[in-house]
Amino acid sequence: MANFQINQDLTYNNSPIVKKNEFINMPAEDTELPTYEKISHLLPSPIWQDHGDVIDCYDFAWRTAFGNLRKANAEANFVSNFIDTAFNDYLFMWDSSFIVMFGKYGAHAFNFQKTLDNFYSHQHKDGFICRELCEFKPGEHFSRHDPSSTGPNILAWSEWEYYCQTGDTHRLEKIFDPLLAYHLWLKEHRTWRDGTYWSTGWGCGMDNQPRLEKGYHVIFSHGHMVWVDTCIQQVLCAKILIQIADIIGRGDDENISVLESEIENLTTVINEKLWSEDDAFYYDLWKNGELNKVKSVGAYWALLADIIPKERLGRFVAHLDNPKEFKRPCRVPTLSADHPEYSEEGKYWRGSVWAPTNYMVLKGLEKNGFDELSYDIARNCLDNVVNVFNKDATLYENYAPEKSSKGDPAKKDFVGWSGLFPISILFEYVFGIRPHARERKIVWNVRLLEKHGVKNYPFNDFSIDLMCEERTTENDEPIITAICDEPIEIEIHYASKTKIIHASPRD
């Protein structure tokens, strides 16, 4: 038998967009890593009267995060220093996209967002980006046509959250083409004939959730199924890419119309084929045409993508506040409690409470005006995480839904995306401070009665000191102090009222 070697280039349909990717062949960063001890003064400092344990958990998260920083390994085609996933010796796309969403608050000490540079530097000629990159030698965990090789596609959302905090349009200019090429690769290689998307347990990030028909492998098979979360994430990504294009002056890009058409098509299909009117829920669609009737937290990407008709919104959100479904003692389980395979211990994605999906739910509720519910969920999950921290002195990969304890199984010292709990969720949903860098404005929903705030809060390329004094009742007008060197507007909401103040200059 004749021996021959296949020319690997013949397997690619090269993308002209990838040629614009500035991260490919970029020289590796060669700067020393900061240590927590030397840079902790550059981090934001939360203050919350009578809640020292929350502050201790917050400090632990940052200390652990800085212990997970790694230098860019040029041999492995890494271009930027980064924060490790804290799982194994691979950098995970799914995890990293969420890790940098609390990392944005440490940007004055270390640019965590550049962790994502290493995925862009690994982009293939046709736009593919692998979901796991080897950190210590050249290599990726999957070949690109493995069904579990990539996803979820939330890189664009992660970059958008960073932009909202920093207003960094230069970064938007750099990441637009890699993100666009990756989106179009998924559109070409992860869709069925009607334009809907498929994934796998690993590919969607929720490894062992029981979503497929019997006979298919729950982790590695696509099951010939339409995956509701993957479809919605593509809508979200396309909308963000269009927003970025508008900001950076690329609104006339020929691919914008492709994205617009996909948004229209997917939104229609999701609402017509993946929605159950009887259950008021979005489900996966099996190959036999039946909805799988598995209430997965993944359906709530629909809130963030803003695709839900108004008449459906209240009923859909109500599942999050139903004690028989998602309102368990520790919120929010990733699988509804009325499912026969729901686990009180969690069993990974069969009920565990995870920081990334909780953060996604909170962001979606915020976007649709459910501020009271987002506060309730945020306060519940932060209280549970801190209760466990008080007992075990660590943060876990996930948590049990029925009591304040780690999930089973769950890695400890997981920072890791669990840093979202005591950092981003504390700032944005318990304190209620939300940045709008493009408008040079901070919106502060004040609910707490105790004195609270953040010193050295990062916004754009400077910092602000924000403080709310102790109040007696929720109806009391909050006394707010905001100090910085820039003319920033603070929009304060309390007890259905709004007031505007402006930051005072530093002495």
C-alpha positions in Angstrom: 0.0 0.0 0.0 1.4 3.4 -1.0 2.2 5.8 1.8 1.3 9.4 1.4 0.8 12.5 3.6 -2.3 14.7 3.3 -1.5 18.4 2.8 -3.2 19.9 5.8 -3.9 23.2 4.0 -6.2 21.3 1.6 -8.7 20.8 4.6 -9.1 24.6 5.0 -11.3 27.1 3.3 -9.2 30.1 4.2 -11.0 33.1 5.5 -9.9 36.5 4.2 -11.0 38.0 7.6 -8.4 36.0 9.5 -5.7 37.7 7.5 -6.7 40.9 9.5 -6.1 39.1 12.8 -3.4 41.1 14.5 -2.8 38.5 17.2 -1.5 35.8 14.9 2.3 35.9 14.9 2.3 38.6 17.5 5.5 38.3 19.6 5.0 36.9 23.1 4.7 39.4 25.9 7.8 39.5 28.0 6.9 41.3 31.2 7.1 40.1 34.8 3.9 39.0 36.5 2.7 41.2 39.4 2.2 39.6 42.8 -0.8 40.2 45.0 1.4 41.6 47.8 2.9 44.3 45.5 -0.3 45.4 43.6 -3.2 44.9 46.1 -3.3 48.7 46.6 -4.3 49.0 43.0 -7.4 46.8 43.4 -10.8 48.2 44.3 -11.6 48.1 48.0 -15.2 47.3 48.9 -16.6 48.5 52.2 -19.7 46.9 53.7 -20.7 47.7 57.3 -20.9 44.5 59.5 -20.0 42.2 56.6 -16.3 41.6 57.2 -16.6 38.0 56.0 -17.7 39.1 52.6 -14.7 41.3 52.4 -12.5 38.4 53.5 -14.0 36.2 50.7 -13.4 39.1 48.2 -9.7 39.4 49.3 -9.3 35.6 49.0 -10.6 35.6 45.5 -8.0 38.2 44.4 -5.2 36.6 46.2 -6.0 33.3 44.6 -6.4 34.8 41.2 -3.0 36.5 41.2 -1.5 33.2 42.3 -2.9 31.7 39.0 -1.2 34.2 36.7 1.0 32.8 34.0 3.6 34.2 31.6 3.0 33.9 27.9 4.7 30.8 26.5 5.9 31.6 23.0 6.6 28.0 22.3 2.9 27.3 22.9 1.9 30.2 20.7 0.7 32.3 23.6 1.1 36.0 23.1 -0.1 37.6 26.4 0.4 36.9 30.0 -2.8 35.4 31.3 -4.8 33.9 34.2 -4.9 30.2 34.2 -8.3 28.4 34.3 -7.3 26.6 37.5 -8.5 23.3 36.3 -5.5 21.6 34.4 -2.7 22.7 32.2 -5.1 23.9 29.5 -6.7 27.3 29.0 -10.4 27.0 28.5 -12.4 29.4 26.3 -15.7 29.0 28.3 -14.0 29.6 31.7 -11.7 32.4 30.5 -14.5 34.4 29.0 -16.1 34.6 32.5 -12.9 34.9 34.5 -12.1 38.2 32.8 -15.5 39.4 33.7 -14.4 39.8 37.3 -10.8 40.5 36.1 -12.0 43.7 34.6 -12.1 45.1 38.1 -8.4 44.4 38.5 -7.3 46.0 35.2 -5.2 48.7 36.9 -3.1 46.0 38.5 -3.1 43.4 35.6 -4.8 43.3 32.3 -6.8 40.1 32.7 -8.7 40.8 29.4 -5.5 40.0 27.5 -6.0 36.3 28.5 -8.4 36.1 25.5 -5.6 37.3 23.2 -4.2 33.8 23.4 -7.4 32.3 21.8 -7.2 34.9 19.0 -3.5 34.1 18.4 -4.5 30.4 17.9 -7.1 31.1 15.3 -6.9 28.8 12.3 -6.9 30.0 8.7 -10.6 29.3 8.3 -11.6 31.2 11.6 -11.8 28.2 13.9 -10.7 28.7 17.6 -10.2 25.6 19.8 -12.0 25.6 23.2 -8.9 24.3 25.1 -5.3 25.4 24.5 -2.3 23.6 25.9 -0.3 26.1 28.0 3.1 24.4 28.2 3.7 23.2 24.6 2.3 23.6 21.1 -1.1 22.0 20.8 -4.8 22.1 21.2 -7.1 19.6 23.0 -9.3 19.0 19.9 -9.1 18.8 16.2 -11.4 21.5 14.8 -14.0 19.1 13.4 -14.4 17.1 16.6 -18.0 17.8 17.7 -16.7 19.1 21.0 -13.9 21.2 19.7 -15.2 24.6 20.4 -17.7 26.8 22.1 -19.7 28.3 23.7 -19.4 31.5 21.6 -19.4 34.1 24.3 -16.1 35.8 23.5 -17.8 38.8 22.0 -20.0 39.2 25.1 -17.0 39.1 27.3 -15.2 41.7 25.3 -18.4 43.9 25.4 -18.5 43.7 29.2 -14.9 44.9 29.3 -15.7 47.8 27.0 -18.6 48.8 29.2 -16.2 49.1 32.1 -13.2 50.7 30.3 -14.5 52.4 27.1 -11.5 50.9 25.3 -12.4 51.3 21.6 -8.8 50.4 20.5 -9.4 46.9 21.8 -12.7 46.6 20.0 -10.8 47.5 16.8 -8.3 44.7 17.4 -10.8 41.9 18.3 -13.5 42.6 15.8 -12.1 40.6 12.9 -11.1 37.5 15.0 -14.5 37.4 16.5 -16.3 37.9 13.2 -14.2 35.1 11.6 -14.9 32.7 14.5 -18.7 33.5 14.3 -18.8 32.8 10.6 -16.8 29.5 11.1 -19.5 28.4 13.5 -22.2 29.4 11.1 -20.6 27.3 8.4 -19.7 24.2 10.5 -22.1 24.0 13.4 -25.5 24.5 11.8 -28.3 22.3 10.4 -30.0 23.1 7.1 -32.4 25.6 8.6 -29.5 27.6 10.1 -30.1 26.4 13.7 -27.0 25.3 15.7 -25.8 22.2 17.4 -23.2 21.5 20.1 -22.4 18.8 22.6 -22.2 18.6 26.4 -18.6 19.7 26.4 -19.1 22.1 23.5 -22.0 24.0 25.3 -20.0 24.0 28.6 -22.6 22.2 30.6 -20.9 18.8 30.4 -23.4 16.2 31.7 -26.7 17.9 31.6 -29.4 15.3 30.5 -30.6 17.0 27.4 -30.3 14.4 24.6 -32.5 11.5 23.6 -31.6 8.2 25.1 -28.9 6.4 23.1 -26.7 9.4 22.5 -23.6 10.2 24.6 -24.6 13.0 27.0 -21.2 14.7 26.8 -19.7 14.0 23.4 -22.7 13.7 21.0 -24.7 16.4 19.2 -27.6 14.1 19.2 -28.9 15.6 15.9 -30.5 18.1 18.2 -31.1 21.9 17.9 -29.4 23.3 21.0 -31.3 26.2 22.4 -28.4 27.9 24.2 -26.1 27.7 21.3 -28.7 29.2 18.9 -29.3 32.1 21.4 -25.6 32.7 21.9 -25.2 33.1 18.2 -27.9 35.8 18.2 -26.3 37.5 21.1 -22.8 37.4 19.4 -24.2 38.7 16.1 -25.9 41.6 17.9 -22.7 42.5 19.8 -20.6 42.3 16.6 -23.0 44.8 14.9 -22.7 47.1 17.9 -18.9 46.9 17.8 -18.9 47.5 14.1 -20.9 50.7 14.6 -18.6 52.0 17.3 -15.3 51.4 15.3 -16.6 52.6 12.0 -17.1 49.2 10.4 -20.9 49.4 10.0 -20.5 49.1 6.2 -18.7 45.7 6.4 -20.2 43.3 3.9 -20.8 40.7 6.7 -23.1 43.0 8.7 -26.1 42.1 6.5 -25.2 38.4 7.0 -25.3 38.9 10.7 -28.6 40.8 10.5 -30.2 38.0 8.5 -29.0 35.4 10.9 -30.4 37.3 13.9 -33.8 37.6 12.1 -33.9 33.9 11.1 -32.7 32.5 14.4 -35.0 34.7 16.5 -37.9 33.5 14.5 -37.0 29.8 14.7 -36.3 30.0 18.4 -39.6 31.6 19.2 -41.6 29.4 16.8 -40.0 26.0 17.2 -38.1 26.0 20.6 -40.8 27.6 22.7 -43.5 25.7 24.6 -46.6 27.8 25.2 -47.9 25.3 27.7 -44.7 25.4 29.8 -43.7 29.0 29.0 -40.1 27.8 28.4 -37.5 27.4 25.7 -36.3 23.9 25.0 -33.9 21.9 22.8 -35.5 20.3 19.8 -34.8 16.6 19.3 -34.4 15.1 15.8 -37.9 13.6 15.9 -39.4 17.1 16.2 -40.2 16.9 19.9 -39.1 19.4 22.5 -37.0 17.7 25.1 -38.8 19.3 28.0 -35.6 19.7 30.0 -35.7 23.0 31.8 -32.0 24.0 31.6 -30.6 27.3 32.9 -29.2 27.6 29.3 -32.6 28.8 28.1 -32.0 32.0 30.0 -29.5 33.2 27.5 -32.7 34.4 25.8 -33.0 37.2 28.3 -29.5 38.5 27.5 -30.0 38.2 23.8 -33.3 40.1 24.1 -35.3 37.9 21.8 -38.4 37.2 24.0 -41.8 38.7 23.0 -43.1 40.9 25.7 -46.2 38.8 26.3 -44.0 35.8 27.2 -41.5 37.5 29.3 -43.2 37.4 32.7 -44.2 33.7 32.5 -40.7 32.7 31.4 -38.9 34.6 34.2 -41.4 33.2 36.7 -39.7 29.9 36.6 -36.7 31.5 38.3 -38.9 32.4 41.3 -40.7 29.0 41.5 -39.6 26.9 44.5 -40.4 23.7 42.6 -38.1 24.7 39.8 -35.2 27.2 40.0 -35.9 28.9 43.3 -34.1 26.4 45.5 -32.4 27.2 48.9 -29.2 28.1 46.9 -30.0 29.8 43.7 -29.8 29.2 40.7 -29.5 25.4 40.0 -28.5 24.7 36.4 -31.3 22.1 36.1 -34.8 22.6 37.2 -35.6 20.7 40.5 -38.7 19.1 38.9 -36.5 17.1 36.5 -36.1 13.4 37.5 -32.3 13.6 37.2 -32.0 16.7 39.4 -29.4 16.2 42.1 -29.6 17.8 45.6 -25.8 17.5 45.7 -25.4 19.0 42.3 -23.7 16.3 40.3 -22.0 19.0 38.2 -24.6 20.3 35.7 -27.5 18.3 37.1 -28.4 20.9 39.7 -25.2 22.6 40.9 -25.0 26.3 41.2 -22.3 27.8 39.0 -20.9 31.4 38.9 -21.0 31.7 35.1 -24.6 30.7 34.6 -25.7 32.8 37.7 -23.9 35.8 36.2 -25.6 35.3 32.9 -29.0 35.1 34.5 -28.4 38.2 36.5 -27.2 40.1 33.4 -30.3 39.0 31.5 -32.7 40.0 34.3 -31.0 43.4 34.5 -31.4 43.9 30.8 -35.1 43.2 31.0 -35.8 45.4 34.0 -36.2 42.6 36.7 -34.0 44.5 39.2 -35.8 43.2 42.3 -35.4 39.6 41.3 -31.8 40.0 40.2 -31.0 41.5 43.7 -32.8 38.6 45.5 -30.9 36.0 43.5 -27.5 37.8 43.8 -27.9 38.3 47.6 -28.9 34.6 48.0 -26.0 33.2 46.0 -23.4 35.5 47.6 -24.7 34.7 51.1 -24.4 31.0 50.4 -20.9 31.3 48.9 -19.7 33.3 51.9 -21.3 30.9 54.3 -19.3 28.1 52.7 -16.2 30.3 52.7 -16.6 30.9 56.4 -16.7 27.1 57.0 -14.1 25.9 54.5 -11.9 29.0 53.8 -12.1 28.5 50.1 -14.1 29.1 46.9 -15.4 26.1 45.0 -15.9 25.3 41.4 -19.7 24.9 42.0 -22.1 24.7 44.9 -24.9 22.4 46.0 -28.5 23.7 45.3 -30.1 22.5 48.6 -27.8 23.7 51.3 -24.7 26.0 51.8 -22.0 23.5 50.8 -19.8 22.7 47.9 -21.2 20.8 44.9 -20.4 17.2 44.4 -18.0 17.1 42.7 -16.3 20.5 42.9 -12.7 21.7 42.9 -11.6 24.0 45.7 -9.6 27.2 45.5 -11.4 27.7 42.2 -10.6 31.2 41.0 -11.4 30.3 38.2 -14.8 31.8 37.4 -16.0 31.5 41.0 -14.3 34.8 41.5 -17.5 36.3 40.0 -19.4 35.7 43.2 -17.5 37.9 45.6 -16.3 40.4 43.1 -18.6 41.1 40.1 -21.9 39.9 41.7 -21.0 41.8 44.9 -20.3 45.1 43.0 -23.0 44.9 40.3 -26.0 43.2 41.9 -25.6 43.4 45.7 -24.1 46.9 45.8 -25.9 47.7 42.5 -23.1 49.6 40.9 -23.0 49.3 37.1 -20.7 51.0 34.7 -21.6 52.7 31.4 -18.2 53.9 30.1 -19.4 55.0 26.7 -21.8 57.5 28.4 -19.2 58.3 31.1 -21.9 57.4 33.6 -22.4 55.0 36.6 -25.8 53.7 37.5 -26.2 52.8 41.2 -29.2 50.9 42.4 -29.1 51.4 46.1 -30.9 48.7 48.1 -28.7 48.0 51.1 -29.2 49.9 54.4 -25.7 49.5 55.8 -22.9 51.8 54.8 -21.3 50.4 51.7 -19.3 51.3 48.7 -16.0 50.9 46.8 -12.8 52.8 47.0 -10.6 52.8 43.9 -13.4 51.6 41.7 -11.9 51.3 38.1 -13.7 53.2 35.4 -12.2 54.0 32.0 -8.5 54.6 32.8 -9.1 56.2 36.2 -10.6 55.3 39.5 -13.6 56.6 41.6 -14.3 56.4 45.3 -18.0 55.6 45.8 -19.7 55.5 49.2 -23.3 55.3 50.4 -23.9 56.1 54.1 -26.0 54.0 56.4 -29.8 54.4 56.1 -32.7 53.6 58.4 -35.3 52.5 55.7 -35.3 51.8 52.0 -37.3 55.0 51.4 -34.6 57.2 52.9 -32.7 59.2 50.3 -29.2 57.7 50.1 -26.3 60.1 51.0 -23.7 59.4 48.3 -20.1 60.5 48.0 -18.4 60.1 44.7 -14.8 61.4 44.3 -12.6 61.2 41.2 -10.6 63.5 38.9 -13.0 63.3 36.0 -16.5 64.7 35.5 -18.5 61.5 35.9 -22.3 61.4 36.3 -23.8 59.1 38.9 -27.4 58.1 38.4 -28.8 56.8 41.7 -32.0 54.7 41.9 -33.7 54.0 45.2 -37.3 53.2 46.3 -38.6 53.8 42.7 -36.9 57.2 42.7 -34.0 58.6 40.8 -31.5 61.3 41.4 -28.4 62.5 39.6 -25.1 63.6 41.2 -21.7 64.4 39.8 -18.4 63.1 41.2 -16.4 65.7 43.2 -12.7 66.3 42.4 -10.1 64.9 44.7 -8.5 67.3 47.2 
